[in-house]
Amino acid sequence: MGLIRPFKYTNSEGETYFLHKSEKGDRTNYYFSKNPEGSLRSRPSGFKVKENPHSHMPYLKRGRGGILGSIMELLGMSTESGT
């Protein structure tokens, strides 16, 4: 295996998923798949990984933008209100 590793997420059930991207026109769609082929190397800036509590499937959610959001993420602090 090469030195460059794909972005992967292991859910609460121990299943590993790889991040992919599809583009149609001016729309970009990010999704997770169990197939590592063609996966992205990193999570897009401004997004965080969440997990559906029922299906345990990971998905990307826009995080808080700007430098404050980046600092809070590095420190492991929540950027959601009420948490």
Secondary structure, 3 states (H helix, E strand, C coil): CCCCCCCEEECCCCCEEEEEEEEECCEEEEEEECCCCCCCCCCCCCEEEEECCCCCCEEEEECCCHHHHHHHHHCCCCCCCCC
